[in-house]
Amino acid sequence: MATPLDPIPIPLWELDFSAARPFLNQLCRTANADLALYLQNHPQVVAECARRVQVTDVNPAALRTYGAGRKDELLGSLENRHRKAFHDAFLLLLVALADGRTRSETQVLVPAAGGEERHLLVRWAAMLDGAGDWSRVVVAIVDVSEFKRAESVLLRRTGEMQERIEELDEFAHTVAHDLKNPLTTIVGFAEAIDDHFDALPPDQIHEYLHAIAWSGRKMTSIIQELLLLASVRKAEIQTVPLDMARIVSQALQRLVYLLEKNQVEIAVAESWPLVQGYPPWVEEVWVNYISNAVKYGGQPPRVELGATSQGSVVRFWVRDDGPGIAPDLWSQLFKPFSRLDHVRAEGHGLGLSIVRHIVEKLGGQVGVHSEIGVGSTFYFTLPVLQLEEDSP
C-alpha cells in the first residue's frame, strides 16, 4: 500500500519517538540543562535512546539508497539501523526535541566505500497533528556530496581568480612604472636635442643619444621578459635531458659584458648531475640568478655556481658575497612583480617571478638562503633524469 512518503523522490524515514520521550525528559533533569554535553559524554545513553526509537515507514527512495528490496528490511528499532553513521545527527535531533523544537537540520560526514566520505544533509520535522507525542517524526537525508565538491572547486577557483586579479593589479602597476621611467628619459632627451640642436655641443648630443639608446634597450628588455612570462604561462613543452654545462656556458656568454664590467670573480662547478628540463627556460633561470648575484654582490662580486643532488631532484644554486637578505623578506622575493626595496632593486620586478613560474612548470621549486653580512644563495630544483631500464 502506498504511503504519503512514497511520491517524494528523496530518502525519507518516519520515526516514532513516543517510547523515547519519557526517557528523554528524565535525561533533561539528569543533565542539568546541558543535554548535548551529557549525551556526548555518555554514548551508551544515546544508544538507549536509539533503541527506544522505531522506524515505522520509509519511502522507495530510501529503499534504493540502502539497497533494500522491502520496507521491513529497514523498519524496527533505530539502534541497528545505521545509528553509528548518523550518531551526531541523532544526538542533535534528541537535543532539539528536548528543547521543544519541531524541525531542524544538520550536515554529517559518512564514510563510504573506497575511503571517501559522503556529505549528507539531515533534515527532520515533528508532525504534531496527532496526539503530539512525537509519534511521527519525518527525517529526510539528502546526499549533497556532489554539491560540496562543486562548492570546494568553486571556492578554490574563486581564490585562484582573486589571486590572479591581485597579481594583474601588481603587474599593471609594475609595468606602467618601469616603462614610464625609460620612456620619460627618451622623450626628455629627444625633445632637448630637437629644441636645442644647434646650441648643443657634439659631446652633449652624443651623451643624450647614449641615454636614449640605453633607455630603449631597457624597455626592450622589459618587453622581452613580459613575452617570456606570457609564454611560460601558456606554453606546453616537452622536457628533455639537459646538458647543464652547455646551458650555463651560454648563460655566462650572454652576461659577458656585465661580468667584465664588474670584474666578477666567478667559480663554476666542474661537472653537473643529469636532470630533465627545457633548455631555453633553464638558461633564463641561470641568467636571472647570475645577474642578480652580480648586481647585489660584493665589490668586486664573487659568484659561485654549483649543484647538490637530493634524491629524486637536484638543487642548482648561485651564491654571492653581498650584504645578505633578512629572513623576513625571503618569502617576498619570488612574489609576482615585487621588489625588496625601491632603492636597491635595479631590475623591473619580473625576473624572480619568471624564475618561479619556469621552475614550477618544470616540476621543481625555488628558494633562497641568506646570512646578513655573508651573502645569499638562490637555488632551484629540477627532477633527476629518469633512465629507462634495458628490456630483458
N, C-alpha and C positions, 0 to 999 in steps of 0.2 A: 504494500500500500504506500502511495506517495505521501510524503510529509511536507510541511511548509518549507523545510530546508532544501528540498530536492532541486528546485529550479535555479538556485543560486550557484554560480559557476566557481566560487572559491570554497576551499575546505571549511566546513562548519561542524562544530560539535555542540550538542546540547547537554549540559551538565546539571545534575541535581545536587545542590549544596545543603538540602534541608537537614540531613543527618549530621553534617559538619558544623552547622550554625551554632548549636548549643556548646559544642566543644570549643568553637572559635570565641564565643562570648566569654567562656571561662578563661581562655588564654589571655584575653584582653585584661582581665583583672590580675592574672598572674604576671603579665609582662610589665606592669606598672607604666602603662601608656606608651612604651616603646616596643610595639609589637614586631616591627621589622627587624630590629636588632635582636630581639629574643628568638625569632624564627631562624635568623642567620646563625645563631649560636647553638640552636637545637634542631638539627636536621631530622632527628627522629620524630619530632613533633610535626614537622612538615609532612613527613611520610604518613603519620597517623591521620592528618587532615585529608591527604590524598586517598587513603583507604576508605574514608567515610564519604568521599565524593563519587557519584555514579555517572558514567557516560550513558545517557538514555537514548540518544539518537545521533546519527551522523548523516551527512548527505553524500551523494555519489562522488562529488569532487574529493571528499575526504577519503573515500574508499580507493580512488585512483592514486591519491597522493601516497598512501601507505601500502598500496599493492594488495588490498584486501578484496576478496571476492564477495563476502557477505557482511552485512552490518554487525552480526553477532560476534564477528572477529574483533571488533573494536569496542563493543559495548561492555559494561561492567565497571568494576572499581577502577578509579583513575590510578591507583597505586601501581598497577602493572601496565598502564597504557602510556608509555613514553614519558612518565613523570620525570625521569632523570634528565632527559633532553630539555624539558621546559621547567626545570626546577625554579630558576629565577623568576620566570614569568608567573608561575603558580604562586610563588611567595608573595609577589606584588599584588596578585589578584586577591589573596587572602587579606592582605592589609587593607586594600581598597574596600572590600566587603565589610570588614570590621569598622571602617571609618564611615560607613553608610553611603558610599558612592555606588552608583548604579551602572557606571560604564568607565572604561579606562583602556589604555593601550600601552604596549612596551615593545621593544625590539630585543631579540635574543640571537645569539650565535649558536648554531647547532653543528657538530662535526658531521661530515659527510664522507662518502667513500672517496678514497684517493688522498685523504689527509686535508681536503679543502673544508671550508666552513660555509654554511648557508646562513644568510641573514633573513630572519623571519620576523614579520610584524604580527604580533599577537594582540587582537582587539576583542574585548568582551563587553556584553551588556546583560544586565539582570532584568528579566521580564517580570514586572510587578503587577501584571494584570490579573493574576490569580490570587492565591492566598497570601502572597507577599512573604513567603517563607524561603525564598531563594531556591525554589524547586526547579526553576528554569533559568539557567544562565547560558547564553549562547556565546560561544567562543569562535572567532574567525582567525585562521592562521594563513598568512599570505607570504609566499616566498618572494622577497624583494632583493635577492642576491644580484640579479642582473642590473637592477636599478642602482644598487650600491656600487657595483663595479663600474657602471657608466658614470655614476657620480664621482667616483675616485678618479677616473680618467679625465672627466671634465675639470675637476679641481686641479689635477696635475697640469693639464694643458692651459688652464687659466693662469696658474702660477708661471708656467713657461712663457706664456704670452706677455704677462706683466713684466717678466724679466727681460724679454725682448724689447718691450716698449721702453723700459728704463735704459736698456743698452742703446737703443736708437737715439734716445734723448742725449745720452753722453756722446754718442757718435756724432750727432749733428753739431753739438757744441764744440767738440774737439776739432772736427774738420773745418768748421767755419772759422774757428780761432786760428788754426795752424795754416790755413790757406790765406787768411786775411793778412797776416804779417808779411810774408814774402810778396804778396800781390801789392800791398801798400808800398813796399820798397821799390818794386818795379815801376809802379805808376809815378811815385815821387821823383825818382832819378830820371825817368824818361821825360817828365814834364820839365825838370830842371835843365836837361840838355836841350829840349825843344825851345824853351823860353830864353835861354842864355847861351846858346851855342857859340855865337861869335865872341862873347866875352870870356868864355871859359878856356883856361889853358889846356893844352892837349893832355897833360898828365892827369888833370882832374876829370876830363871827359873819359879817359881810359879807366879811372877808378870807378866812375859812375857805371860805365858799361860792365865792368867786372862785377859790381854789386848786383846789377840787373841779371847777369848770366847766373850768378850764384843763387839768387832767389828763384830764378826759373828752374834750375836743377833741383832745388829743394821742393818746389811744387810738383815737379815730375816724380820725385821720389815718393812723395805722399800719395800721389795718384796711383803709382805702381803698386804700393802696398795696399791701397784700397782695392785694387783689382785682384791682388793676390788673396786678400781676405775673402772677397766675394767668391773666388774660385775654390778656395778651401771649403767654404760652407756648402757649395753646391756640387762640386766635382765628385764623381765616383771613380776611384783609382784602384789599380791592382798593385799590391805590394810585391817587391822583388828582393832577392838577396842584395845587400849593399856593399859596395867597395868603399868602405868608410875612409880609407887613406886617400883615395881619389877625391871623394866629396870634400874632405877637409882641405885638401890642397887647392881645390877650385874656390872654396870659400876664402882662403887666405889670399889667393890671387886677386879676387875681387876687391879685397881690402888692402892691397899692397900700398896704395898711396897713403891711406890712413896710418898704416903700420910704420912706414918710413917717415912720415911727417912727425909722428910722435915718438920716434926712436924706441919702438916697442921691443922688449926682450921677450921672445915667445918660445915656449917649450912644448913640443908636440910628442905624443906617445909614439913609440916605435912600431907598435902593432895594435890592431883593433879586432875585437871579437866580431863574429859574424851575426848579423841581425837582419831583420826584414823591415822594409820601409819603401818610401817613394823618393828617389834621389833628389829631384828638384826641390821638394819641400824640406827635406832634411838639410840640404845646403842652406836654405833660407834660415833655418834654426841656428846653424853654426854662425852664419854671417851676423845675425842679430846678437847672439851671445858674445861673440868676439868683439864686435864694435862697441857694445856696452862696456865690456871689460876694459877696453882702451879708453873710452870716454871717462869712466869713473875710477880708473886705476891710479897707481902712484905716479910720481914724476921722476924719471920716465916710467911708464907702466911695465909691469912684468905679468905676463899671462901664461897660464898652463892649460893644456888641453889633454884630457885623458878619458879613460873608461874603466868601469868596475863591473864585473859580472855578478849578478844577483839572482841565481837560479834560472827562472824562465825569462828574465829580462836582463838587459844590460843598461847600466846608468852611465851616460856620457856627460861630461862636465867641463865647465870653463871656470877657472879660478883666477881672480885678480888680487892685487895687493892694495886696493883702495881703502877708503875710510871705514867701510862696512855699513851695514844697514841694521837698524834697531829691529828686534824680533816682532814688535807690534805692527811693523809695516810689511812683513813678509807676505801676509795673506792679501795685501792690496796690490802687489806688484803685477800679478797676471790678470787682474780685473780688466774688463774691456775699457780701453781708452783712458786709463788712469795714469797719473804721474806720481812720483814720490814727492816732488815739490816743483814749483814753477821756476825756481832759481837753478836747481841742479840739473833738471832734466832738459837735455838739448834735443831729444827726439820729439816725435809728434804723437806719442801716446798710443801708437798702434802696434809697435814691434812685439812686445811681450804677449799682447792679446793674440796676435797672429801665431806666435810660437805655441801658445796653449792650444789653439784650435787645431793646428797642424798635428801636434804630438798626440792629442786625444783622439783625433780621427785615425791616427796610425796605431791606436791601441796602447799608447803609453801615457806617462804622466810627467808633469813639470814641477819644479820646486827650486828652492834656494836655501842655502845655509850661510849665515854671515856672522862675523865677530867684529864688534866695533874696534877700530884701530888695527885690525889684522887683514881684513879683506872679505870677499864674498865668493861663493861657489854656486853658480847656476847650473842646474842639471836637467836632463830629460831622459826618459827611458824608452826603449824600443824592445819588442819581443825578439827573443833569440831565434835564429834561423832554424826551422824545423826540417831536418834532413830525412827524406823518405828512406825507410829501410829496404834493403835489397830483397826482392822476392825470392823464395826458395826455389 
